[in-house]
Amino acid sequence: MGTSPRCAGARRVLSSQLAVAAAGRRGGWAGGGHRGGVDRVSVRSWGGGRDGGRTLQFRTTVVSSSVNDAGHGGVADVTAVLFSMQRPDGSAAGQGWISCVNILATDQLCHAAFVLSGGQIEAQAEIPLAATTFTAAITGGTGAFEGVSGHIDNVRVAPGVIDRTFHRCHAITNSTLAGGRCSPS
């Protein structure tokens, strides 16, 4: 099974805050679903709306976080964060699981799994700790989201709260790769 090109925007690393949010020091909106007793995001959400179903929006709130101190003054510390996810109407949507490793005193490399109805969406980013907004690359998914690519815009709205907008690439074109964002078609 070969790998296909990804949107340049999806390849961009998240700018600062995913890791910070993951560490519970920052917050924002995010999206995902949960398999245990929580309403799930409908896969149909990708199929409608004014943008042709290419976006999903969520607010994520830190539920718990833990830091494994590597003993190097922050560098190599690993932070794990669990986020609850809500739809714009406030209803429960699922969970986001984020793990970050400090790669510098000012930056983290983070991996996220947003668990949705029918599957999950994976994302990754390098994030400066001081950032209040950042972009994450959607690197794939499982189930109904298998093969998905795109990017997630993340905005810290309060400590421990992040608003997240998932942008799915509809098609990859040469102009997409040159422009760094998903194609509108």
ChimeraX commands (.cxc) that place a marker at each C-alpha (Angstrom):
marker #1 position 0.00,0.00,0.00 radius 0.5
marker #1 position 1.65,3.25,-1.16 radius 0.5
marker #1 position 1.41,6.62,0.42 radius 0.5
marker #1 position -0.28,9.48,-1.39 radius 0.5
marker #1 position 0.77,13.13,-1.29 radius 0.5
marker #1 position -0.78,15.21,1.47 radius 0.5
marker #1 position -1.86,18.82,1.45 radius 0.5
marker #1 position 1.05,21.12,2.12 radius 0.5
marker #1 position -1.04,22.66,4.89 radius 0.5
marker #1 position -1.49,19.21,6.36 radius 0.5
marker #1 position 2.26,18.78,6.36 radius 0.5
marker #1 position 2.82,22.01,8.21 radius 0.5
marker #1 position 3.59,21.59,11.81 radius 0.5
marker #1 position 1.24,22.97,14.41 radius 0.5
marker #1 position 2.38,26.31,15.57 radius 0.5
marker #1 position 2.71,26.47,19.31 radius 0.5
marker #1 position -0.19,25.57,21.35 radius 0.5
marker #1 position -1.23,21.98,20.83 radius 0.5
marker #1 position 1.51,20.91,23.16 radius 0.5
marker #1 position 0.78,23.67,25.60 radius 0.5
marker #1 position -2.87,22.79,25.52 radius 0.5
marker #1 position -1.92,19.19,25.92 radius 0.5
marker #1 position 0.04,20.15,28.96 radius 0.5
marker #1 position -3.04,21.85,30.34 radius 0.5
marker #1 position -1.34,25.25,30.21 radius 0.5
marker #1 position -3.42,26.44,27.28 radius 0.5
marker #1 position -6.90,25.64,25.99 radius 0.5
marker #1 position -9.24,25.64,22.95 radius 0.5
marker #1 position -11.88,24.02,20.74 radius 0.5
marker #1 position -11.39,20.54,19.33 radius 0.5
marker #1 position -13.41,17.78,17.81 radius 0.5
marker #1 position -13.76,14.12,18.33 radius 0.5
marker #1 position -16.04,11.37,19.47 radius 0.5
marker #1 position -16.21,8.92,22.30 radius 0.5
marker #1 position -17.26,5.31,22.30 radius 0.5
marker #1 position -18.49,5.09,25.86 radius 0.5
marker #1 position -21.82,6.75,26.58 radius 0.5
marker #1 position -21.15,10.10,24.89 radius 0.5
marker #1 position -22.94,11.31,21.78 radius 0.5
marker #1 position -20.67,10.94,18.79 radius 0.5
marker #1 position -19.85,13.27,15.95 radius 0.5
marker #1 position -21.72,12.15,12.89 radius 0.5
marker #1 position -19.59,11.15,9.95 radius 0.5
marker #1 position -22.27,12.89,7.90 radius 0.5
marker #1 position -20.92,16.20,9.26 radius 0.5
marker #1 position -18.18,16.02,6.63 radius 0.5
marker #1 position -20.76,15.88,3.84 radius 0.5
marker #1 position -22.84,19.05,4.14 radius 0.5
marker #1 position -22.82,22.73,4.85 radius 0.5
marker #1 position -21.75,25.81,2.93 radius 0.5
marker #1 position -18.19,24.52,2.56 radius 0.5
marker #1 position -19.24,21.22,1.00 radius 0.5
marker #1 position -18.68,19.38,4.27 radius 0.5
marker #1 position -14.95,20.02,4.48 radius 0.5
marker #1 position -14.92,21.38,8.07 radius 0.5
marker #1 position -15.80,20.22,11.56 radius 0.5
marker #1 position -15.72,22.50,14.61 radius 0.5
marker #1 position -15.29,21.57,18.25 radius 0.5
marker #1 position -14.46,23.11,21.60 radius 0.5
marker #1 position -12.07,20.99,23.65 radius 0.5
marker #1 position -11.54,21.29,27.38 radius 0.5
marker #1 position -8.77,19.65,29.42 radius 0.5
marker #1 position -10.14,16.84,31.59 radius 0.5
marker #1 position -6.80,15.60,32.88 radius 0.5
marker #1 position -3.10,15.91,32.18 radius 0.5
marker #1 position 0.09,14.32,33.40 radius 0.5
marker #1 position 3.78,15.13,32.89 radius 0.5
marker #1 position 6.54,12.53,32.94 radius 0.5
marker #1 position 9.62,14.53,33.98 radius 0.5
marker #1 position 12.75,13.35,32.15 radius 0.5
marker #1 position 14.99,15.24,34.56 radius 0.5
marker #1 position 16.54,17.54,31.95 radius 0.5
marker #1 position 14.91,20.82,32.92 radius 0.5
marker #1 position 11.93,20.37,30.60 radius 0.5
marker #1 position 13.62,18.98,27.49 radius 0.5
marker #1 position 12.45,15.40,26.85 radius 0.5
marker #1 position 9.53,15.72,29.31 radius 0.5
marker #1 position 6.42,13.97,28.01 radius 0.5
marker #1 position 2.94,15.39,28.61 radius 0.5
marker #1 position -0.29,13.42,28.11 radius 0.5
marker #1 position -3.61,15.28,28.00 radius 0.5
marker #1 position -7.22,14.12,27.76 radius 0.5
marker #1 position -9.73,16.62,26.31 radius 0.5
marker #1 position -13.51,16.44,26.35 radius 0.5
marker #1 position -14.98,17.60,23.04 radius 0.5
marker #1 position -18.15,19.58,22.46 radius 0.5
marker #1 position -19.99,20.60,19.32 radius 0.5
marker #1 position -20.73,24.31,18.72 radius 0.5
marker #1 position -24.19,23.75,20.28 radius 0.5
marker #1 position -22.49,22.53,23.49 radius 0.5
marker #1 position -23.45,18.87,23.16 radius 0.5
marker #1 position -20.87,16.17,23.89 radius 0.5
marker #1 position -18.92,14.99,20.86 radius 0.5
marker #1 position -16.15,12.71,22.14 radius 0.5
marker #1 position -12.58,12.82,23.37 radius 0.5
marker #1 position -9.19,14.04,22.22 radius 0.5
marker #1 position -6.00,12.34,23.39 radius 0.5
marker #1 position -2.76,14.31,22.97 radius 0.5
marker #1 position 0.81,13.34,23.82 radius 0.5
marker #1 position 3.69,15.83,23.55 radius 0.5
marker #1 position 7.43,15.65,24.07 radius 0.5
marker #1 position 9.45,18.79,24.75 radius 0.5
marker #1 position 12.03,18.95,21.96 radius 0.5
marker #1 position 13.46,22.31,23.06 radius 0.5
marker #1 position 12.88,24.49,26.09 radius 0.5
marker #1 position 10.40,26.46,23.94 radius 0.5
marker #1 position 8.84,23.82,21.65 radius 0.5
marker #1 position 6.96,20.53,21.80 radius 0.5
marker #1 position 6.28,17.81,19.22 radius 0.5
marker #1 position 2.71,16.53,19.66 radius 0.5
marker #1 position 0.56,13.70,18.38 radius 0.5
marker #1 position -3.23,13.78,18.74 radius 0.5
marker #1 position -6.01,11.24,18.30 radius 0.5
marker #1 position -9.57,12.61,18.08 radius 0.5
marker #1 position -11.99,9.73,18.59 radius 0.5
marker #1 position -15.17,10.13,16.52 radius 0.5
marker #1 position -18.18,8.05,15.64 radius 0.5
marker #1 position -17.03,5.43,13.18 radius 0.5
marker #1 position -13.31,6.10,13.62 radius 0.5
marker #1 position -10.70,8.62,14.65 radius 0.5
marker #1 position -8.67,11.44,13.15 radius 0.5
marker #1 position -4.91,11.62,13.77 radius 0.5
marker #1 position -2.90,14.86,13.84 radius 0.5
marker #1 position 0.66,15.97,14.52 radius 0.5
marker #1 position 2.49,19.27,15.05 radius 0.5
marker #1 position 5.56,21.02,16.38 radius 0.5
marker #1 position 4.28,23.76,18.68 radius 0.5
marker #1 position 6.00,26.75,20.30 radius 0.5
marker #1 position 4.91,26.85,23.95 radius 0.5
marker #1 position 4.07,30.57,23.81 radius 0.5
marker #1 position 1.65,30.34,20.87 radius 0.5
marker #1 position -2.03,31.18,21.28 radius 0.5
marker #1 position -2.93,29.86,17.82 radius 0.5
marker #1 position -1.40,27.03,15.81 radius 0.5
marker #1 position -2.09,24.66,12.94 radius 0.5
marker #1 position -1.82,20.88,13.10 radius 0.5
marker #1 position -1.45,18.49,10.19 radius 0.5
marker #1 position -4.17,15.86,9.83 radius 0.5
marker #1 position -2.04,12.81,9.12 radius 0.5
marker #1 position -4.73,10.18,8.66 radius 0.5
marker #1 position -7.55,8.38,10.31 radius 0.5
marker #1 position -9.29,5.09,10.90 radius 0.5
marker #1 position -12.70,3.69,10.04 radius 0.5
marker #1 position -14.87,6.26,8.29 radius 0.5
marker #1 position -11.90,8.67,8.34 radius 0.5
marker #1 position -9.36,6.33,6.73 radius 0.5
marker #1 position -7.10,8.26,4.37 radius 0.5
marker #1 position -8.27,11.71,5.51 radius 0.5
marker #1 position -5.80,14.58,5.24 radius 0.5
marker #1 position -5.96,18.28,5.90 radius 0.5
marker #1 position -5.22,20.60,8.80 radius 0.5
marker #1 position -6.66,21.75,12.12 radius 0.5
marker #1 position -6.76,25.41,13.11 radius 0.5
marker #1 position -6.41,25.69,16.91 radius 0.5
marker #1 position -7.22,28.80,18.94 radius 0.5
marker #1 position -6.74,29.07,22.71 radius 0.5
marker #1 position -9.84,30.78,24.11 radius 0.5
marker #1 position -9.13,30.28,27.83 radius 0.5
marker #1 position -6.72,28.26,29.97 radius 0.5
marker #1 position -7.39,24.59,29.17 radius 0.5
marker #1 position -9.90,25.42,26.39 radius 0.5
marker #1 position -9.14,25.27,22.64 radius 0.5
marker #1 position -11.46,25.87,19.70 radius 0.5
marker #1 position -10.50,23.53,16.84 radius 0.5
marker #1 position -11.60,23.67,13.22 radius 0.5
marker #1 position -10.81,20.56,11.18 radius 0.5
marker #1 position -10.35,21.24,7.44 radius 0.5
marker #1 position -10.49,18.15,5.25 radius 0.5
marker #1 position -8.71,18.25,1.89 radius 0.5
marker #1 position -11.20,17.63,-0.86 radius 0.5
marker #1 position -8.64,17.20,-3.60 radius 0.5
marker #1 position -4.91,17.58,-3.92 radius 0.5
marker #1 position -3.69,19.63,-6.84 radius 0.5
marker #1 position -0.41,21.25,-7.85 radius 0.5
marker #1 position -1.84,24.61,-6.73 radius 0.5
marker #1 position -2.73,23.06,-3.36 radius 0.5
marker #1 position 0.84,21.91,-2.88 radius 0.5
marker #1 position 2.21,25.31,-3.94 radius 0.5
marker #1 position -0.25,27.29,-1.82 radius 0.5
marker #1 position 0.02,25.33,1.42 radius 0.5
marker #1 position -3.72,24.86,1.98 radius 0.5
marker #1 position -6.37,22.38,0.96 radius 0.5
marker #1 position -8.04,22.77,-2.42 radius 0.5
marker #1 position -11.50,24.39,-2.30 radius 0.5
marker #1 position -12.86,21.93,-4.87 radius 0.5
marker link #1:1,2 radius 0.2
marker link #1:2,3 radius 0.2
marker link #1:3,4 radius 0.2
marker link #1:4,5 radius 0.2
marker link #1:5,6 radius 0.2
marker link #1:6,7 radius 0.2
marker link #1:7,8 radius 0.2
marker link #1:8,9 radius 0.2
marker link #1:9,10 radius 0.2
marker link #1:10,11 radius 0.2
marker link #1:11,12 radius 0.2
marker link #1:12,13 radius 0.2
marker link #1:13,14 radius 0.2
marker link #1:14,15 radius 0.2
marker link #1:15,16 radius 0.2
marker link #1:16,17 radius 0.2
marker link #1:17,18 radius 0.2
marker link #1:18,19 radius 0.2
marker link #1:19,20 radius 0.2
marker link #1:20,21 radius 0.2
marker link #1:21,22 radius 0.2
marker link #1:22,23 radius 0.2
marker link #1:23,24 radius 0.2
marker link #1:24,25 radius 0.2
marker link #1:25,26 radius 0.2
marker link #1:26,27 radius 0.2
marker link #1:27,28 radius 0.2
marker link #1:28,29 radius 0.2
marker link #1:29,30 radius 0.2
marker link #1:30,31 radius 0.2
marker link #1:31,32 radius 0.2
marker link #1:32,33 radius 0.2
marker link #1:33,34 radius 0.2
marker link #1:34,35 radius 0.2
marker link #1:35,36 radius 0.2
marker link #1:36,37 radius 0.2
marker link #1:37,38 radius 0.2
marker link #1:38,39 radius 0.2
marker link #1:39,40 radius 0.2
marker link #1:40,41 radius 0.2
marker link #1:41,42 radius 0.2
marker link #1:42,43 radius 0.2
marker link #1:43,44 radius 0.2
marker link #1:44,45 radius 0.2
marker link #1:45,46 radius 0.2
marker link #1:46,47 radius 0.2
marker link #1:47,48 radius 0.2
marker link #1:48,49 radius 0.2
marker link #1:49,50 radius 0.2
marker link #1:50,51 radius 0.2
marker link #1:51,52 radius 0.2
marker link #1:52,53 radius 0.2
marker link #1:53,54 radius 0.2
marker link #1:54,55 radius 0.2
marker link #1:55,56 radius 0.2
marker link #1:56,57 radius 0.2
marker link #1:57,58 radius 0.2
marker link #1:58,59 radius 0.2
marker link #1:59,60 radius 0.2
marker link #1:60,61 radius 0.2
marker link #1:61,62 radius 0.2
marker link #1:62,63 radius 0.2
marker link #1:63,64 radius 0.2
marker link #1:64,65 radius 0.2
marker link #1:65,66 radius 0.2
marker link #1:66,67 radius 0.2
marker link #1:67,68 radius 0.2
marker link #1:68,69 radius 0.2
marker link #1:69,70 radius 0.2
marker link #1:70,71 radius 0.2
marker link #1:71,72 radius 0.2
marker link #1:72,73 radius 0.2
marker link #1:73,74 radius 0.2
marker link #1:74,75 radius 0.2
marker link #1:75,76 radius 0.2
marker link #1:76,77 radius 0.2
marker link #1:77,78 radius 0.2
marker link #1:78,79 radius 0.2
marker link #1:79,80 radius 0.2
marker link #1:80,81 radius 0.2
marker link #1:81,82 radius 0.2
marker link #1:82,83 radius 0.2
marker link #1:83,84 radius 0.2
marker link #1:84,85 radius 0.2
marker link #1:85,86 radius 0.2
marker link #1:86,87 radius 0.2
marker link #1:87,88 radius 0.2
marker link #1:88,89 radius 0.2
marker link #1:89,90 radius 0.2
marker link #1:90,91 radius 0.2
marker link #1:91,92 radius 0.2
marker link #1:92,93 radius 0.2
marker link #1:93,94 radius 0.2
marker link #1:94,95 radius 0.2
marker link #1:95,96 radius 0.2
marker link #1:96,97 radius 0.2
marker link #1:97,98 radius 0.2
marker link #1:98,99 radius 0.2
marker link #1:99,100 radius 0.2
marker link #1:100,101 radius 0.2
marker link #1:101,102 radius 0.2
marker link #1:102,103 radius 0.2
marker link #1:103,104 radius 0.2
marker link #1:104,105 radius 0.2
marker link #1:105,106 radius 0.2
marker link #1:106,107 radius 0.2
marker link #1:107,108 radius 0.2
marker link #1:108,109 radius 0.2
marker link #1:109,110 radius 0.2
marker link #1:110,111 radius 0.2
marker link #1:111,112 radius 0.2
marker link #1:112,113 radius 0.2
marker link #1:113,114 radius 0.2
marker link #1:114,115 radius 0.2
marker link #1:115,116 radius 0.2
marker link #1:116,117 radius 0.2
marker link #1:117,118 radius 0.2
marker link #1:118,119 radius 0.2
marker link #1:119,120 radius 0.2
marker link #1:120,121 radius 0.2
marker link #1:121,122 radius 0.2
marker link #1:122,123 radius 0.2
marker link #1:123,124 radius 0.2
marker link #1:124,125 radius 0.2
marker link #1:125,126 radius 0.2
marker link #1:126,127 radius 0.2
marker link #1:127,128 radius 0.2
marker link #1:128,129 radius 0.2
marker link #1:129,130 radius 0.2
marker link #1:130,131 radius 0.2
marker link #1:131,132 radius 0.2
marker link #1:132,133 radius 0.2
marker link #1:133,134 radius 0.2
marker link #1:134,135 radius 0.2
marker link #1:135,136 radius 0.2
marker link #1:136,137 radius 0.2
marker link #1:137,138 radius 0.2
marker link #1:138,139 radius 0.2
marker link #1:139,140 radius 0.2
marker link #1:140,141 radius 0.2
marker link #1:141,142 radius 0.2
marker link #1:142,143 radius 0.2
marker link #1:143,144 radius 0.2
marker link #1:144,145 radius 0.2
marker link #1:145,146 radius 0.2
marker link #1:146,147 radius 0.2
marker link #1:147,148 radius 0.2
marker link #1:148,149 radius 0.2
marker link #1:149,150 radius 0.2
marker link #1:150,151 radius 0.2
marker link #1:151,152 radius 0.2
marker link #1:152,153 radius 0.2
marker link #1:153,154 radius 0.2
marker link #1:154,155 radius 0.2
marker link #1:155,156 radius 0.2
marker link #1:156,157 radius 0.2
marker link #1:157,158 radius 0.2
marker link #1:158,159 radius 0.2
marker link #1:159,160 radius 0.2
marker link #1:160,161 radius 0.2
marker link #1:161,162 radius 0.2
marker link #1:162,163 radius 0.2
marker link #1:163,164 radius 0.2
marker link #1:164,165 radius 0.2
marker link #1:165,166 radius 0.2
marker link #1:166,167 radius 0.2
marker link #1:167,168 radius 0.2
marker link #1:168,169 radius 0.2
marker link #1:169,170 radius 0.2
marker link #1:170,171 radius 0.2
marker link #1:171,172 radius 0.2
marker link #1:172,173 radius 0.2
marker link #1:173,174 radius 0.2
marker link #1:174,175 radius 0.2
marker link #1:175,176 radius 0.2
marker link #1:176,177 radius 0.2
marker link #1:177,178 radius 0.2
marker link #1:178,179 radius 0.2
marker link #1:179,180 radius 0.2
marker link #1:180,181 radius 0.2
marker link #1:181,182 radius 0.2
marker link #1:182,183 radius 0.2
marker link #1:183,184 radius 0.2
marker link #1:184,185 radius 0.2
view
